[in-house]
Amino acid sequence: MPPPTAPFLSSVMRIEPQWIDYNGHLNMAYYNVMFDRAIDELWLQLGIGPTYMKERHGSTFTAECHVRYLREIHLGDPVQVSVFLLGVDAKRLHTFEELRHAKEGWLSATSENMTIHIDMNARKTAPFPPDIRARIAAVEDAHAAVPRPEGVGRRIAMPSK
């Protein structure tokens, strides 16, 4: 496995025409599609992708997600997602993703997630196997040296009066 990068950078993605809504910008649902595609790329590096599910009957489910939409994305905009691994325990991964314009660098959206590891035979949470936990620990260590991005831990609430 190559040394982990901090943060993890996804491949550059393009907005698909069917994702544009009647407002002329990316529909909110498809931000999650791009965040999910980026997480899938990181999961492959961690060894917890489709092969892991098929051969070892383990997978991950998103337990909680908080998305912030900060700037519109339009058809033709190239985008890239940075993934920060903020915390890990035996069964959970806490991540924060930033969706940026791939050429101009501006921030379009963020997503903060709690992901749980699942034993697919039992369909219940389970600890990561030791070899996978070791891979995750290497990424966790690399990401611990990176400052936390702005927006981590935000919650939804009406402004104070």
Rosetta silent file (secondary structure, phi, psi, omega in degrees, C-alpha in Angstrom):
SEQUENCE: MPPPTAPFLSSVMRIEPQWIDYNGHLNMAYYNVMFDRAIDELWLQLGIGPTYMKERHGSTFTAECHVRYLREIHLGDPVQVSVFLLGVDAKRLHTFEELRHAKEGWLSATSENMTIHIDMNARKTAPFPPDIRARIAAVEDAHAAVPRPEGVGRRIAMPSK
SCORE:     score description
SCORE:     0.000 S_00000001
   1 L     0.000  132.610  177.724    0.000    0.000    0.000 S_00000001
   2 L   -66.181  157.808  179.435    1.396    3.447   -0.861 S_00000001
   3 L   -60.318  143.251 -177.874    1.978    5.835    2.041 S_00000001
   4 L   -69.428  144.817  174.229   -1.231    7.611    3.024 S_00000001
   5 L   -97.191  153.638  179.485   -1.765   11.191    1.937 S_00000001
   6 L  -132.181  114.991   -8.549   -3.237   13.753    4.270 S_00000001
   7 L   -74.941  169.214  173.642   -5.860   14.602    3.363 S_00000001
   8 E   -70.766  136.784  177.310   -6.825   11.917    0.868 S_00000001
   9 E  -112.846  126.739  177.802   -7.598   13.417   -2.572 S_00000001
  10 L   -74.362  171.223  169.997  -10.151   11.787   -4.836 S_00000001
  11 L   -68.447  160.413  177.156   -9.880   11.610   -8.570 S_00000001
  12 L   -74.472  133.845 -178.432  -11.285   14.610  -10.440 S_00000001
  13 E  -118.076  156.434  177.355  -14.984   14.153  -11.198 S_00000001
  14 E  -115.273  146.764  176.934  -17.338   15.859  -13.656 S_00000001
  15 L   -73.949  131.518 -179.931  -20.918   16.897  -13.082 S_00000001
  16 L   -89.828  141.141 -174.799  -23.313   14.737  -15.085 S_00000001
  17 H   -53.934  -37.701 -177.815  -26.092   16.516  -17.060 S_00000001
  18 H   -71.157   -7.741  178.843  -28.936   14.601  -15.376 S_00000001
  19 H   -86.596  -11.163 -178.018  -27.739   15.915  -11.988 S_00000001
  20 E   -82.397  130.441 -177.510  -28.602   19.523  -12.839 S_00000001
  21 L   -95.643 -175.199 -176.335  -31.947   20.618  -11.408 S_00000001
  22 L   -68.209  -10.679  174.060  -34.467   23.232  -12.521 S_00000001
  23 L   -84.746   -4.565  178.166  -32.435   25.937  -10.717 S_00000001
  24 L    82.172   15.697  177.087  -29.599   25.329  -13.178 S_00000001
  25 L  -134.224  175.719 -179.100  -27.149   23.979  -10.612 S_00000001
  26 E   -61.193  126.599  176.597  -26.166   20.648   -9.094 S_00000001
  27 L   -66.131  143.618 -173.731  -29.101   19.097   -7.235 S_00000001
  28 H   -56.248  -32.297 -178.196  -28.381   18.593   -3.547 S_00000001
  29 H   -63.278  -31.491 -173.492  -28.645   14.782   -3.746 S_00000001
  30 H   -82.416  -13.701  168.977  -25.709   14.533   -6.125 S_00000001
  31 H   -60.874  -43.432  178.914  -23.281   16.240   -3.773 S_00000001
  32 H   -64.108  -34.365  176.172  -23.696   13.092   -1.676 S_00000001
  33 H   -60.410  -45.395 -178.963  -23.023   10.938   -4.740 S_00000001
  34 H   -69.542  -39.308  175.232  -19.676   12.668   -5.250 S_00000001
  35 H   -60.934  -42.169 -179.152  -18.784   12.501   -1.561 S_00000001
  36 H   -65.352  -40.531  177.551  -19.657    8.791   -1.615 S_00000001
  37 H   -62.114  -39.663  178.361  -17.532    8.158   -4.708 S_00000001
  38 H   -65.697  -44.119  177.789  -14.573    9.825   -2.997 S_00000001
  39 H   -60.736  -40.908  177.728  -15.066    7.743    0.153 S_00000001
  40 H   -58.064  -38.298  178.033  -15.202    4.614   -2.009 S_00000001
  41 H   -64.645  -43.065  177.725  -11.770    5.527   -3.423 S_00000001
  42 H   -65.806  -42.518  179.604  -10.341    5.896    0.093 S_00000001
  43 H   -58.916  -36.714  175.798  -12.004    2.667    1.218 S_00000001
  44 H   -59.284  -43.084  178.367  -10.235    0.846   -1.636 S_00000001
  45 H   -65.032  -31.930  179.728   -6.896    2.059   -0.265 S_00000001
  46 H   -82.456   -9.459 -179.825   -7.916    0.892    3.199 S_00000001
  47 L    83.324   21.830 -178.501   -8.917   -2.523    1.883 S_00000001
  48 L  -121.063   35.156  178.098  -12.602   -2.182    2.760 S_00000001
  49 L   -90.498 -155.908 -176.244  -14.125   -1.906   -0.721 S_00000001
  50 H   -60.104  -36.079  179.103  -16.227   -4.371   -2.743 S_00000001
  51 H   -65.116  -40.425  176.582  -13.632   -7.166   -2.616 S_00000001
  52 H   -59.450  -43.532  179.270  -13.572   -6.946    1.192 S_00000001
  53 H   -62.581  -45.833 -175.882  -17.361   -7.255    1.225 S_00000001
  54 H   -68.785  -45.402 -173.000  -17.342  -10.227   -1.132 S_00000001
  55 H   -87.113  -34.047 -172.946  -14.435  -12.152    0.400 S_00000001
  56 H  -116.479   -1.482  174.716  -14.583  -11.195    4.079 S_00000001
  57 L    58.774   37.265  174.346  -18.247  -10.255    4.458 S_00000001
  58 E  -123.029  151.332  177.652  -17.522   -6.891    6.009 S_00000001
  59 E  -155.928 -174.238  176.396  -18.649   -3.482    4.870 S_00000001
  60 E  -129.287  147.544  174.061  -19.410    0.018    6.095 S_00000001
  61 E  -125.091  144.439  173.021  -22.662    1.923    6.481 S_00000001
  62 E   -79.308  125.535 -179.882  -23.069    5.643    6.982 S_00000001
  63 E   -95.816  -29.820 -177.824  -24.709    6.212   10.369 S_00000001
  64 E  -155.933  146.818 -177.205  -24.851   10.007   10.277 S_00000001
  65 E  -149.192  136.887  175.621  -24.143   12.756    7.768 S_00000001
  66 E  -130.645  112.858 -178.678  -24.139   16.578    7.858 S_00000001
  67 E  -106.470  136.810  171.865  -23.765   18.365    4.502 S_00000001
  68 E  -115.374  130.620  178.541  -23.187   22.096    4.065 S_00000001
  69 E  -104.607  112.846 -169.898  -23.832   23.648    0.645 S_00000001
  70 L  -108.649  -32.306 -179.501  -21.608   26.706    0.328 S_00000001
  71 L  -152.788  139.285 -176.885  -21.293   27.588   -3.359 S_00000001
  72 L   -63.228  144.011  170.844  -23.127   26.414   -6.459 S_00000001
  73 L  -113.315  141.716 -177.121  -21.617   23.861   -8.805 S_00000001
  74 L  -123.620  166.244  178.065  -22.698   23.866  -12.456 S_00000001
  75 L   -54.855  133.526  179.152  -22.583   21.519  -15.414 S_00000001
  76 L    93.149  -14.026  179.111  -19.041   21.157  -16.701 S_00000001
  77 L   -71.147  125.985  173.200  -17.352   22.120  -13.415 S_00000001
  78 E   -80.934  137.316 -178.338  -14.551   19.694  -12.532 S_00000001
  79 E  -130.555  155.947  177.191  -14.571   18.802   -8.838 S_00000001
  80 E  -142.313  145.029 -177.579  -12.329   16.979   -6.404 S_00000001
  81 E  -111.903  131.077  169.876  -12.985   15.820   -2.854 S_00000001
  82 E   -97.118  133.301  179.184  -10.524   15.992    0.049 S_00000001
  83 E  -118.055  124.523  176.894  -11.222   13.444    2.784 S_00000001
  84 E  -106.960  127.294  174.717   -9.954   13.974    6.320 S_00000001
  85 E   -91.383  106.626 -172.731  -10.016   11.029    8.717 S_00000001
  86 E   -87.848  -31.416 -177.018  -10.785   12.780   12.023 S_00000001
  87 E  -165.675  155.400 -176.589  -11.211    9.862   14.379 S_00000001
  88 E  -146.180  143.643  163.904  -11.382    6.097   14.597 S_00000001
  89 L  -136.133 -164.927 -173.632  -12.353    3.485   17.111 S_00000001
  90 L   -59.670  -28.818 -173.544  -12.867   -0.267   16.883 S_00000001
  91 L  -127.939   -4.769 -171.619  -16.061    0.042   14.817 S_00000001
  92 E  -130.110  151.992  173.381  -16.349    3.643   13.587 S_00000001
  93 E  -127.486  127.775  177.950  -14.708    6.123   11.222 S_00000001
  94 E  -107.344  116.104 -176.918  -15.324    9.878   11.582 S_00000001
  95 E  -123.246  158.278  175.065  -14.614   11.690    8.301 S_00000001
  96 E  -136.105  127.299 -178.089  -14.900   15.197    6.918 S_00000001
  97 E  -117.494  144.055  174.222  -15.003   15.838    3.182 S_00000001
  98 E  -120.959  124.773  176.120  -14.529   19.045    1.221 S_00000001
  99 E   -97.697  118.555 -177.268  -15.830   19.313   -2.352 S_00000001
 100 E  -123.774  153.263  170.816  -13.788   21.874   -4.286 S_00000001
 101 E   -64.679  125.208 -171.176  -13.664   23.163   -7.829 S_00000001
 102 L   -68.649  -25.440 -179.264  -10.737   21.141   -9.192 S_00000001
 103 L   -98.432  -39.861 -174.429   -9.195   23.999  -11.211 S_00000001
 104 L   -95.663  -17.497  172.867  -10.054   27.116   -9.215 S_00000001
 105 L    83.751   -4.394 -177.314   -9.875   25.601   -5.720 S_00000001
 106 L   -73.730  151.650 -176.241  -12.939   27.222   -4.180 S_00000001
 107 E   -84.939  126.296  179.098  -15.005   25.286   -1.657 S_00000001
 108 E  -100.547  -42.128 -175.823  -18.476   24.217   -2.789 S_00000001
 109 E  -158.612  159.348  173.320  -19.667   21.883   -0.022 S_00000001
 110 E  -130.222  156.997  176.540  -18.595   19.883    3.010 S_00000001
 111 E  -143.123  125.088  176.601  -19.836   16.627    4.483 S_00000001
 112 E  -110.015  131.399 -170.268  -19.119   15.304    7.957 S_00000001
 113 E  -136.086  147.564  168.136  -19.863   11.611    8.464 S_00000001
 114 E  -115.058  120.843 -177.898  -19.880    8.852   11.013 S_00000001
 115 E  -114.477  139.516 -179.810  -19.399    5.478    9.343 S_00000001
 116 E  -115.444  145.284  177.323  -19.812    2.131   11.084 S_00000001
 117 E   -85.790  136.018 -174.257  -18.187   -1.195   10.262 S_00000001
 118 E  -123.503  133.236  165.666  -20.678   -4.008    9.645 S_00000001
 119 E   -81.705  109.481 -173.354  -20.412   -7.794    9.777 S_00000001
 120 L   -71.353  -21.589  175.648  -22.582   -8.471    6.730 S_00000001
 121 L   -69.753  -42.032 -179.900  -23.399  -12.033    7.793 S_00000001
 122 L   -90.883  -17.797 -175.094  -24.926  -10.824   11.061 S_00000001
 123 L    56.196   43.962  178.435  -25.879   -7.365    9.681 S_00000001
 124 E  -137.001  160.192  176.322  -24.604   -5.834   12.915 S_00000001
 125 E   -62.312  149.533 -179.032  -21.739   -3.569   13.878 S_00000001
 126 L  -154.319  153.140  176.061  -18.429   -5.344   14.420 S_00000001
 127 L   -65.058  150.384  172.397  -14.808   -4.381   15.086 S_00000001
 128 L   -65.734  143.910  173.987  -12.504   -3.962   12.127 S_00000001
 129 L   -62.955  153.890 -176.008  -10.168   -6.952   11.640 S_00000001
 130 H   -55.065  -40.132 -178.724   -6.603   -6.301   12.915 S_00000001
 131 H   -67.374  -36.976  177.683   -5.046   -5.995    9.431 S_00000001
 132 H   -71.201  -41.805  178.686   -7.658   -3.444    8.355 S_00000001
 133 H   -59.999  -36.335  177.971   -7.345   -1.570   11.663 S_00000001
 134 H   -65.829  -41.115  176.967   -3.588   -1.314   11.032 S_00000001
 135 H   -63.333  -44.042  179.415   -4.194    0.244    7.594 S_00000001
 136 H   -63.016  -40.069 -179.788   -6.694    2.651    9.084 S_00000001
 137 H   -61.410  -36.731  178.370   -4.246    3.555   11.859 S_00000001
 138 H   -64.002  -40.880  177.736   -1.608    4.567    9.285 S_00000001
 139 H   -69.383  -43.264  178.572   -4.090    6.945    7.656 S_00000001
 140 H   -56.972  -44.092  178.924   -5.279    8.185   11.044 S_00000001
 141 H   -62.619  -43.714  179.310   -1.677    8.992   12.024 S_00000001
 142 H   -63.868  -40.264 -177.226   -1.023   10.879    8.775 S_00000001
 143 H   -76.192  -22.390  178.482   -4.260   12.869    9.134 S_00000001
 144 H   -64.898  -23.600 -178.884   -3.585   13.717   12.798 S_00000001
 145 L   -83.824   -7.176 -176.794   -0.752   15.982   11.617 S_00000001
 146 L   -98.638  135.202  177.067   -3.099   18.040    9.403 S_00000001
 147 L   -59.767  143.571  177.377   -5.106   20.917   10.907 S_00000001
 148 L   -65.929  136.464  179.766   -8.820   20.197   11.163 S_00000001
 149 L   -69.919  155.916  176.431  -10.750   21.954    8.420 S_00000001
 150 L   -63.645  135.802  177.427  -13.186   24.761    9.191 S_00000001
 151 L   108.753  -11.212  179.234  -16.692   23.438    9.713 S_00000001
 152 L   -64.202  133.369  174.974  -15.955   20.266   11.683 S_00000001
 153 L    82.219   11.260  178.811  -18.556   19.634   14.367 S_00000001
 154 L   -66.875  156.808  175.007  -21.129   22.103   13.053 S_00000001
 155 L  -135.895  163.232  178.981  -24.762   21.578   13.879 S_00000001
 156 L   -90.810  128.923  177.051  -28.013   22.859   12.491 S_00000001
 157 L  -162.973  153.703  173.980  -29.746   25.507   14.579 S_00000001
 158 L   -69.506  146.742  178.221  -31.564   28.775   14.181 S_00000001
 159 L   -60.292  147.418  176.747  -29.349   31.823   14.814 S_00000001
 160 L   -68.104  144.194  179.532  -29.388   33.165   18.360 S_00000001
 161 L   -91.407    0.000    0.000  -31.515   36.253   18.873 S_00000001
